[in-house]
Amino acid sequence: MNSRCWKRCFIISFLLGVWFPACILVQTTPRPTSTPKPQSDRLQFRLVGYPRKHNEGRIEIFYKGEWGTICDDDFSLSNAHVLCRQLGFVAATGWTHSAKYGKGLGKIWLDNVQCNGGEKSIELCKSRGWGNSDCTHDEDAGVICKDERIPGFVDSNVIHVQVDENKVEEVRLRPVVTTKKRPITEGVVEVKYKDGWTQICDVGWTPKNTRVICGMLGFPHERKVNKNFYKLSAERQKHQYRLHSVACVGTEVHLAACPLEFNKGNATETCEGGMPAVVSCVPGPQYVQNNGQKKKKPQTTTTVRLKGGAKLGEGRVEVLKNNEWGTVCDDRWTLLSASVVCRELGFGSAKDAFTGARMGQGIGPIHMNEVQCLGTEKSIWNCGFKNITSEDCQHIEDAAVRCNTPYMAFENSLRLTGGRTPYEGRVEVLSVDANGTQSWGLVCGGAWGTKEAMVVCRQLGLGYANHGLQETWYWDGSNVTEMVMSGVKCTGNEMALSQCQHHKTISCQKTSAKFSAGVICSETASDLVLNAPLVQQTVYIEDRPLHMLYCAAEEDCLSKSAAKANWPYGHRRLLRFSSQIHNIGRADFRPKAGRHSWIWHACHGHYHSMDIFTHYDLLSSNGTKVAEGHKASFCLEDTECHEGISKRYECANFGEQGITVGCWDLYRHDIDCQWIDITDVKPGNYVLQIVINPNFEVAESDFTNNAMKCNCKYDGHRIWLHNCHMGDAFSDEAERRFEKYPGQLNNQIS
């Protein structure tokens, strides 16, 4: 009996108070209860819909390159348990029917699913089979998962390429002339097969094939190649042709996704009328002739960027609209759309597409939804998409990408030693002397910090930097004792430590190996941002009597002229406002110093876990500082959190300090030091600048969003702020206009 009939019978019986045997005797065609055949490619799962918390939603499965839903017929808590575990939660607490979280689109992949609850995958439960359903999207099922993650679970919201069974393991370009220059942009295409490398016959080879190869290898574009140059070399060498026919359409993100004809006979079979396939690729601007010289930053007016990623070529997708950066909603997000973004930014095709804010949540507007690219577009803006309404999406649905990038072999010139895990250790650099002899040496720990550590962790593919260490005496030593690099200073964006500034000759105050530089890397990091509108809404001026400022003076929260004041008489003029600091990253923000080294301030009666947590500056229109304030961390704690997220940090009773992911710390306008002392400031037009974590004491996935700026007009009695925004929220053009033309004329202030 089908599920709908059971539902009707149950309702009638319930209403009449009796059970009708007729309900049992109805003859129907038995539905199939086959178990879906397990798939060789791992299924992907996600929770979507609105409104919902992060641990609930319409359940969707990515199968055969397409997202689809599950029908609610026969659905049960046992089904929900299996699905929640596949999403990385420990169990389910409930499930929903009748498209409670909204109707899905596209396929209904599974119907009449029946699990026992202990299955490792939904594909092992009984059902009608893949794509066999008599439901509509009005019956889409949802799950509510217990908000507790499975320890060590790898997030499932990754869209991988679906490839043919005859997988191509690896592809490379072999240049005819041996070169040490990276990246290699031209050469014979070779495919890894068993323990060796084989070639592809170029008969019927097209530019579309070349485009796919270049995209896999991290290059955005292809170009024609001079085949005559390679013919002579091809005639002199013996080749193994693994592939005899490749027919890509040009939008595939992997060669294995193209129709391929493999050589079934002897691998040494000749390529009649042809030669090995040769391709030439155009590298993106970041990789043009990497010869160690200082490159000029390419002038770009791009309208897309990546934020929050640990490596170059990965991150949350952000697009520019009306001079303001915003995110992209992950509804219908695919590898094709991700590849358009990657190539637009000068990388290759997409290696992975991510949903569910895998690279952290953005802030501000969400500009796009349901992006649908064909894969040939030059920009994501050329793809089909929907504009956003407030009910469509939230930042928990921000889309992200990981792009294919050229192989640069950077990891071969650096290593970590002595650490307790592969993610930490003393930094050792490979150096070459005048005779060409290679040896490993240490770096000077003197000025070593978080930004330098960020570059090392990125170079080694180990994620973000947790700490940059100036002393490494507590780690096991090695036979490497010589310093080969000192005075290293990085911006944090470099691909390799060798691209950072450093002394031409070694200059080390402490040459002992125990003072060499070290790092601790992590796969995730925090990311602090300030609520800019709140600053603008809460600003005011207070003339505060000196006798109420003794504690503030002790903590150095007043301008220098306060020392000459006639204490306790008189007052100081303070520019006051509230600060709400959000952690939108993927790891909790924790003070660098442990509790044993926090400083107790008896006057205010609290501990400081960071000496300088925030800088407050008032700048003239030409950038000169006219007044300043700074605040230590009175205490870092979770004041409030998003719905469904629990507070973890509380300062009371000498508790742990920090800001949980999805929570924020509120410093109200009426607490001490939450101000700038403007007693000596003359009336005029200024820029208010606030910088969180200004000394980069604590690692974050993105430091560019730590600063906030506002236009400020002060007439000697009142103060106005307008145009408050994060430092990376506007386009470069809008930011230049902001700096050059503050626009604080009376008729422009509301």
C-alpha positions in Angstrom: 0.0 0.0 0.0 1.5 3.3 -0.9 2.3 5.9 1.7 -0.5 8.3 0.8 -3.2 5.7 1.3 -1.8 4.8 4.7 -1.9 8.4 5.6 -5.6 8.8 4.5 -6.6 5.6 6.3 -4.9 6.6 9.5 -6.5 10.0 9.5 -10.1 8.6 8.9 -9.6 5.9 11.5 -8.3 8.4 14.0 -11.3 10.7 13.5 -13.9 7.9 13.7 -12.1 6.2 16.7 -12.0 2.8 15.0 -9.6 1.0 12.7 -11.0 0.0 9.3 -9.9 -3.5 8.1 -10.6 -2.1 4.6 -7.5 -0.1 5.0 -5.5 -3.3 5.3 -7.3 -5.2 2.5 -6.9 -2.6 -0.2 -4.9 -4.3 -3.0 -2.1 -2.2 -4.5 0.9 -2.9 -6.5 3.8 -3.4 -4.1 6.5 -0.7 -4.4 10.1 -1.7 -4.9 12.2 -1.9 -1.7 15.5 -2.1 -3.4 18.7 -0.9 -1.8 20.4 1.8 -3.9 23.6 0.6 -5.4 26.5 2.2 -3.4 28.3 4.8 -5.4 32.0 4.9 -6.0 32.0 8.7 -5.7 31.2 9.9 -2.2 27.8 11.5 -1.9 27.5 15.1 -0.7 24.9 16.4 1.8 23.7 19.8 2.8 21.0 21.6 4.8 19.2 24.4 3.1 16.0 26.5 3.4 14.6 29.4 5.4 14.2 30.1 8.2 16.4 27.6 9.9 19.3 27.2 12.3 22.7 25.8 11.1 21.9 22.3 12.3 18.5 22.0 10.6 16.9 22.4 7.2 15.8 20.7 4.0 18.1 17.8 3.4 19.7 17.7 -0.1 22.0 15.2 -1.7 24.5 15.8 -4.4 24.4 12.8 -6.8 25.5 12.6 -10.5 26.5 16.2 -10.6 23.1 17.6 -9.3 21.6 18.6 -6.0 18.2 17.0 -5.2 15.9 16.3 -2.3 14.3 13.4 -0.4 10.5 12.8 -0.3 8.9 12.6 3.1 7.0 9.4 2.4 7.9 6.7 5.0 10.4 9.2 6.5 11.4 8.5 10.1 13.7 9.5 12.9 15.9 6.6 12.0 16.4 8.1 8.5 17.2 11.5 10.2 19.8 9.8 12.4 21.7 8.4 9.4 21.5 11.7 7.5 22.6 13.9 10.5 25.6 11.6 11.0 26.5 12.1 7.3 26.3 15.8 7.8 28.8 15.6 10.7 26.3 15.8 13.7 26.2 13.1 16.3 22.5 12.3 16.0 19.1 13.7 15.0 16.5 15.2 17.4 13.7 15.4 14.8 12.6 15.6 11.2 10.1 17.6 9.2 7.7 16.9 6.3 5.7 18.8 3.7 8.6 21.2 2.7 8.7 23.0 6.1 12.0 24.7 5.0 10.7 25.5 1.6 10.5 23.6 -1.7 13.6 22.4 -3.4 14.5 22.5 -7.1 15.5 19.8 -9.6 15.5 16.1 -8.8 13.9 14.2 -6.0 16.6 11.7 -5.6 15.1 9.3 -3.0 11.6 8.2 -2.0 10.1 5.8 0.6 13.5 5.6 2.4 13.5 3.2 5.3 16.5 3.0 7.5 17.1 1.0 10.7 19.2 4.0 12.1 22.5 2.3 12.3 23.5 2.5 8.6 26.7 4.3 7.7 25.1 5.9 4.6 21.6 6.7 3.4 22.4 4.7 0.2 22.4 1.5 2.3 18.8 2.0 3.4 15.8 0.6 1.5 14.1 2.9 -1.0 12.6 3.0 -4.5 16.1 3.7 -5.9 17.9 6.7 -7.2 15.6 9.2 -9.0 12.5 6.9 -8.7 9.8 8.9 -7.0 6.1 9.8 -7.3 6.4 12.9 -5.1 6.5 16.6 -5.7 8.7 19.2 -3.9 5.7 20.0 -1.6 6.8 16.8 0.2 10.5 17.6 0.7 11.8 16.2 3.9 13.9 18.0 6.5 16.0 17.0 9.5 16.8 18.6 12.8 20.2 17.5 14.1 21.6 17.6 17.6 24.0 20.6 17.7 27.1 18.5 18.5 29.6 17.7 15.9 31.3 14.3 15.4 34.9 14.8 16.6 37.3 15.1 13.7 34.5 15.0 11.1 35.4 16.5 7.7 32.7 18.8 6.5 30.6 17.3 3.8 29.6 20.6 2.0 32.2 20.1 -0.7 31.2 19.6 -4.4 33.9 17.4 -6.0 34.2 16.7 -9.7 32.3 13.6 -10.8 34.7 11.6 -13.1 34.6 8.5 -15.3 35.5 5.1 -13.8 38.8 5.1 -15.8 40.1 7.9 -13.7 43.1 10.0 -14.8 45.2 10.1 -11.6 47.4 13.1 -12.5 48.4 15.3 -15.5 51.6 17.2 -16.1 53.4 19.2 -18.8 56.9 17.9 -19.7 59.0 20.7 -21.3 61.3 19.6 -24.1 64.1 21.8 -22.7 64.8 21.1 -19.0 64.1 24.2 -16.8 64.0 25.0 -13.2 61.6 28.0 -13.8 58.2 27.7 -12.3 55.4 27.5 -13.3 55.8 25.2 -16.4 53.4 26.6 -18.9 54.1 24.6 -22.0 55.1 21.1 -22.9 54.0 17.6 -23.8 50.9 16.5 -21.9 51.6 13.4 -19.8 49.1 11.3 -17.9 50.2 9.2 -14.8 49.5 5.5 -15.4 50.6 2.9 -12.9 54.2 3.7 -12.0 55.0 5.8 -15.0 53.9 8.6 -17.4 52.2 8.1 -20.7 51.3 10.4 -23.6 48.1 11.4 -25.4 47.9 11.0 -29.2 47.1 14.4 -30.7 45.0 13.2 -33.6 41.8 15.2 -33.4 43.1 17.3 -30.5 41.2 20.6 -30.1 41.7 23.9 -28.2 38.9 22.8 -25.9 41.0 19.9 -24.8 43.9 22.3 -24.2 41.6 24.6 -22.2 40.7 21.7 -19.8 44.3 20.7 -19.4 45.4 24.3 -18.7 42.5 24.7 -16.2 43.6 21.5 -14.3 47.1 22.8 -14.1 46.1 26.2 -12.6 46.1 28.4 -15.7 43.1 30.5 -16.8 43.7 30.5 -20.6 45.3 28.5 -23.4 47.2 29.7 -26.4 48.4 28.1 -29.7 51.6 26.2 -29.7 54.3 25.8 -32.4 54.0 22.1 -33.1 56.9 22.1 -35.5 59.3 22.7 -32.6 58.1 19.5 -31.0 58.0 17.3 -34.0 61.8 16.7 -34.2 61.8 15.8 -30.5 58.9 13.5 -30.9 60.5 11.6 -33.8 63.6 10.9 -31.7 61.8 9.5 -28.7 59.7 6.4 -28.0 56.2 7.2 -26.6 53.6 5.3 -24.7 50.1 6.4 -25.8 47.6 5.8 -23.0 44.9 7.9 -24.6 44.0 7.9 -28.3 40.9 10.2 -28.3 39.9 13.1 -26.1 36.7 15.0 -26.8 36.3 17.7 -24.2 33.7 20.5 -24.6 36.0 22.9 -22.7 34.0 23.4 -19.5 35.1 20.3 -17.7 37.2 20.8 -14.6 39.1 17.6 -15.0 40.3 15.6 -18.0 38.6 12.5 -16.6 35.2 14.2 -17.0 35.7 14.4 -20.8 34.8 11.5 -23.2 38.1 9.5 -23.4 39.2 6.5 -25.5 41.8 4.5 -23.7 44.4 2.3 -25.6 43.2 -1.2 -25.0 46.2 -2.9 -26.6 49.9 -2.4 -26.2 50.8 0.9 -24.6 53.6 1.4 -27.0 51.2 1.5 -29.9 51.9 4.3 -32.3 49.9 7.4 -33.0 49.2 7.2 -36.7 49.4 10.6 -38.4 50.1 12.4 -35.2 52.4 13.0 -32.3 52.1 13.5 -28.5 49.6 16.2 -27.6 51.4 19.5 -26.7 49.7 22.4 -25.0 50.7 26.0 -24.0 48.9 27.8 -21.2 48.7 31.5 -20.2 49.5 32.0 -16.5 47.5 34.4 -14.3 49.1 37.7 -13.3 50.2 36.3 -9.9 52.4 33.7 -11.7 53.9 35.7 -14.6 57.6 34.9 -14.8 58.3 34.3 -11.1 62.0 35.3 -11.3 62.3 36.6 -7.7 62.2 40.2 -8.7 59.8 42.5 -7.1 56.7 42.5 -9.3 54.5 45.5 -9.7 51.1 44.8 -8.4 48.8 44.4 -11.5 46.3 47.2 -11.9 42.9 45.4 -11.8 39.4 46.6 -11.6 38.1 43.1 -10.7 34.5 42.7 -9.4 35.1 39.4 -7.7 37.5 38.3 -4.9 38.2 35.5 -2.5 38.2 36.0 1.2 39.0 33.8 4.3 41.0 31.0 2.5 44.3 29.6 3.9 45.8 29.2 0.4 46.1 31.4 -2.7 43.2 30.5 -4.9 40.6 29.5 -2.3 38.1 31.4 -0.2 34.6 32.8 0.2 33.4 34.3 -3.1 32.7 38.0 -2.9 31.4 40.2 -5.7 31.3 44.0 -6.1 28.0 45.8 -6.8 27.3 49.5 -6.4 30.9 49.9 -5.1 30.2 47.6 -2.1 31.4 44.0 -1.7 29.0 41.3 -0.9 28.7 37.5 -0.9 27.1 34.8 -3.1 24.4 32.5 -1.9 25.1 28.8 -2.4 21.7 27.8 -3.8 22.4 25.9 -7.1 26.2 26.5 -6.7 28.2 24.2 -9.0 31.7 23.5 -10.1 30.9 25.3 -13.4 30.1 28.5 -11.6 33.1 28.1 -9.3 35.4 27.6 -12.4 34.2 30.9 -13.9 35.2 32.7 -10.7 38.6 30.9 -10.6 39.5 31.7 -14.2 38.3 35.3 -13.8 40.8 35.7 -10.9 43.7 34.3 -12.9 43.7 30.7 -11.6 42.7 27.5 -13.3 39.4 25.6 -13.2 37.7 24.9 -9.8 39.1 22.0 -7.8 36.2 22.1 -5.3 33.1 24.2 -4.8 31.9 24.8 -1.3 28.5 25.5 0.2 27.4 26.4 3.7 30.0 29.1 4.5 32.8 26.5 4.5 35.3 29.4 4.3 33.6 31.5 7.0 30.6 33.8 6.9 30.8 37.1 5.2 29.3 40.4 6.4 27.2 43.0 4.6 25.0 42.4 1.6 24.4 39.1 -0.3 24.5 40.2 -3.9 23.7 37.0 -5.9 21.6 33.8 -5.6 21.0 30.8 -7.8 24.1 31.5 -10.0 24.0 29.3 -13.1 27.1 29.5 -15.3 27.7 27.5 -18.5 31.4 27.5 -17.7 32.4 29.6 -20.8 31.7 33.0 -19.3 34.5 35.5 -18.7 32.9 36.7 -15.5 30.4 35.5 -12.9 28.4 38.6 -13.8 27.8 37.2 -17.2 26.1 34.1 -15.7 22.5 33.8 -14.9 21.6 34.7 -11.3 18.8 36.1 -9.1 19.0 39.2 -7.0 18.6 38.7 -3.3 15.6 39.5 -1.0 16.1 39.4 2.7 14.2 36.1 3.1 16.2 34.3 0.3 19.6 33.7 2.0 21.7 34.2 5.1 25.4 34.3 5.5 25.4 30.7 6.7 24.8 29.9 3.0 27.8 31.8 1.6 29.4 30.0 -1.4 33.2 29.4 -1.7 35.7 27.9 -4.0 39.1 26.2 -4.2 40.8 26.8 -7.5 43.5 24.8 -9.3 46.8 26.7 -9.0 50.1 26.2 -10.8 52.7 24.0 -9.2 55.5 26.2 -7.9 57.5 23.7 -5.8 57.6 26.2 -3.0 57.2 23.5 -0.4 60.6 21.9 -1.4 62.6 24.9 -0.1 61.2 24.9 3.4 60.5 22.5 6.2 59.5 22.3 9.9 61.5 20.2 12.4 61.3 19.3 16.1 57.6 19.9 16.5 55.2 17.5 18.3 52.9 17.4 15.2 53.4 18.0 11.4 51.7 21.3 11.9 54.4 22.9 14.1 58.2 23.2 14.3 61.3 25.1 13.9 61.5 26.8 10.4 64.4 25.5 8.2 65.2 27.0 4.8 67.0 25.4 2.0 69.9 27.6 0.9 72.4 27.2 -2.0 76.0 28.5 -1.7 78.2 29.9 -4.5 79.4 26.4 -5.4 75.8 25.2 -5.8 75.9 23.1 -2.7 72.5 22.9 -0.9 72.1 22.9 2.9 69.4 23.6 5.4 69.6 26.6 7.7 67.6 28.5 10.4 65.8 31.9 10.3 66.4 34.8 12.9 63.5 34.8 15.5 64.1 38.4 16.4 61.3 40.2 14.5 59.4 37.0 13.7 55.6 37.3 14.1 52.2 36.2 12.9 52.5 37.5 9.4 55.7 35.7 8.7 54.3 32.5 10.2 51.2 32.9 7.9 53.5 32.8 4.8 55.3 29.7 6.1 52.1 27.8 6.8 50.7 28.8 3.4 53.9 27.8 1.6 53.8 24.3 3.2 50.1 23.9 2.6 49.4 23.6 6.4 46.6 26.2 6.6 46.7 29.3 8.8 49.3 30.4 11.3 48.3 30.0 15.0 51.5 31.5 16.3 54.8 32.8 15.1 57.5 31.9 17.7 60.7 33.7 18.4 62.2 31.0 20.6 62.1 27.3 19.9 64.4 25.9 22.6 61.7 23.6 24.0 61.5 21.6 20.7 63.9 18.8 19.8 67.1 20.1 18.2 68.6 18.9 15.0 72.0 19.0 13.5 71.0 22.3 11.7 72.4 25.2 13.7 73.5 27.8 11.1 71.4 30.9 10.6 70.8 31.6 6.9 68.1 34.2 6.9 67.4 37.2 9.2 65.3 40.3 9.4 62.4 38.7 7.7 59.4 41.0 7.2 56.3 39.8 5.3 53.0 41.5 4.4 51.3 38.2 4.9 50.2 37.8 1.3 53.4 36.3 -0.1 53.3 32.8 -1.6 56.8 31.9 -0.2 59.1 33.2 2.5 61.7 34.0 -0.1 59.4 36.7 -1.5 59.4 38.5 1.9 61.9 41.3 2.7 65.0 40.1 4.6 68.5 41.2 5.3 71.0 40.8 2.4 73.6 39.6 4.8 72.9 37.7 8.1 72.5 40.1 11.0 71.5 38.2 14.2 71.7 39.4 17.7 71.0 36.0 19.1 72.7 33.4 16.9 71.9 30.4 19.1 69.7 27.8 17.5 67.2 28.0 20.4 66.3 31.6 19.3 65.4 30.5 15.7 62.0 31.1 14.3 59.2 28.6 14.6 55.5 28.3 13.7 52.3 26.5 14.8 49.9 26.1 11.9 46.2 25.3 12.0 43.5 24.2 9.5 41.1 26.9 10.8 41.4 30.4 12.2 39.2 33.1 13.8 38.2 36.3 12.0 37.1 39.4 13.9 35.0 42.2 12.4 33.5 45.3 13.9 29.8 46.3 13.6 30.3 49.5 11.8 26.7 50.8 11.8 26.6 50.4 15.6 29.6 52.8 16.0 27.8 55.4 13.9 24.5 55.0 15.8 26.0 55.3 19.3 28.5 58.1 19.0 28.3 61.1 21.3 30.5 63.6 23.2 30.8 63.7 27.0 32.6 66.2 29.2 33.7 63.9 32.0 35.0 65.4 35.3 38.7 64.5 36.1 37.8 63.1 39.5 36.0 60.3 37.7 38.9 59.4 35.5 41.6 58.2 37.9 41.3 54.6 36.8 41.3 55.5 33.2 44.4 57.6 33.6 46.1 54.7 35.4 45.4 52.5 32.3 46.7 55.3 30.0 43.4 55.9 28.3 43.7 59.7 28.2 45.8 62.0 25.9 49.2 63.2 27.1 48.0 66.6 28.0 45.9 65.1 30.8 49.0 64.7 32.9 49.3 68.5 33.1 45.7 69.0 34.1 44.7 70.4 37.5 43.5 67.2 39.1 40.8 66.6 40.3 39.4 69.8 39.0 38.2 70.3 35.4 37.2 67.7 32.8 38.2 65.9 29.6 36.2 65.9 26.4 35.6 62.3 25.3 34.3 61.0 22.0 32.4 57.9 23.0 30.8 55.0 21.1 30.0 51.3 21.5 32.0 48.5 19.9 30.5 45.2 18.9 33.2 42.7 17.8 32.0 39.6 15.9 33.9 36.4 15.3 32.9 35.3 11.8 35.8 32.8 11.3 36.0 29.1 11.7 37.9 28.9 15.1 37.4 30.7 18.4 39.4 33.9 19.0 41.6 33.2 22.1 44.2 35.5 23.7 47.8 34.6 22.9 48.8 34.8 26.5 47.7 32.1 28.9 45.9 33.0 32.2 49.2 32.8 34.1 50.4 36.0 32.4 47.2 38.0 32.4 47.5 41.4 34.2 45.2 42.3 37.1 44.1 45.9 37.3 42.8 46.5 40.8 41.4 50.0 40.0 38.9 48.6 37.5 38.8 45.1 39.1 39.5 43.0 36.0 42.2 41.1 34.1 43.7 42.2 30.8 44.4 39.2 28.5 45.8 41.5 25.8 47.7 44.7 26.4 46.3 46.3 23.2 43.1 44.8 21.8 41.9 47.9 19.9 43.3 51.2 18.5 41.1 54.2 18.2 42.4 57.1 16.1 41.1 60.4 14.9 42.9 61.4 11.7 43.0 64.6 9.7 42.0 64.4 6.0 45.7 64.1 5.1 46.1 61.1 7.4 47.8 62.9 10.4 46.8 61.5 13.8 45.2 64.3 15.9 43.9 62.2 18.8 44.2 58.6 19.8 42.9 56.0 22.2 43.6 52.4 22.8 41.9 49.7 24.8 43.3 46.6 26.4 41.0 43.6 26.6 39.0 44.4 29.7 37.8 40.9 29.1 37.1 38.9 26.0 33.8 37.1 26.4 30.7 36.1 24.5 28.1 38.8 25.2 25.6 37.4 22.7 25.5 34.7 20.1 23.5 33.8 17.0 20.5 31.6 17.6 21.5 28.1 18.2 25.1 28.8 19.3 26.0 28.5 23.0 28.3 31.0 24.8 31.7 29.5 25.8 33.6 32.3 27.3 32.8 34.4 30.4 35.2 36.6 32.4 33.5 36.2 35.8 35.4 34.2 38.4 38.6 34.3 36.5 37.0 32.4 33.6 38.4 31.6 30.2 38.5 34.6 27.8 37.7 34.5 24.1 35.0 35.0 21.4 33.2 31.9 20.1 32.5 31.5 16.4 29.1 33.0 15.7 29.2 35.2 18.9 30.2 38.8 19.6 31.8 40.8 22.4 30.0 44.1 23.2 32.0 47.0 24.7 29.3 49.5 25.7 29.9 53.2 25.2 29.6 53.9 28.9 32.6 51.8 30.1 36.0 53.3 30.8 38.5 53.7 27.8 35.7 53.1 25.3 36.6 56.6 23.8 39.0 59.0 22.3 40.2 61.9 24.4 39.5 64.9 22.0 40.0 67.6 24.6 42.8 69.2 22.4 41.1 68.7 19.0 40.0 71.8 17.1 36.7 71.8 15.1 37.0 70.4 11.7 36.6 67.4 9.4 38.3 64.1 10.4 38.4 60.4 9.8 37.6 58.1 12.8 39.6 54.8 12.5 39.2 51.7 14.7 41.5 48.7 14.4 41.0 45.4 16.2 43.9 43.2 17.0 46.3 45.9 15.6 49.5 44.2 16.4 48.4 40.9 14.9 48.9 39.2 18.3 46.3 36.6 17.5 46.1 34.8 14.1 43.1 35.5 11.9 42.1 34.2 8.5 41.7 37.8 7.3 43.3 40.9 8.7 42.0 43.2 6.0 38.6 43.5 7.7 40.0 44.5 11.1 39.9 48.2 10.4 36.8 50.4 10.3 36.6 54.0 9.1 34.0 56.8 9.4 33.8 60.4 8.1 33.6 62.7 11.1 32.6 66.3 11.5 33.2 68.2 14.8 32.0 71.7 15.3 33.4 72.2 18.8 30.1 71.2 20.5 28.7 68.3 18.6 30.0 65.4 16.5 28.6 63.6 13.5 29.7 60.3 12.0 28.6 59.0 8.6 29.8 56.6 6.0 31.1 54.1 8.6 32.4 50.9 6.9 34.9 48.1 7.2 38.2 48.8 5.6 37.6 46.3 2.8 33.9 46.8 2.3 34.1 49.3 -0.6 35.7 49.2 -4.0 39.2 50.7 -4.4 37.6 53.7 -6.2 35.1 54.4 -3.5 37.8 54.1 -0.9 40.0 56.6 -2.7 37.1 59.0 -2.9 36.5 58.5 0.8 40.1 59.4 1.6 40.4 62.3 -0.7 37.0 63.8 -0.5 35.6 63.3 3.0 32.6 65.3 2.0 31.8 66.5 5.5 29.9 69.6 4.4 26.9 70.6 6.4 24.4 69.9 3.6 25.7 66.3 3.3 25.2 65.4 6.9 21.8 64.0 7.8 
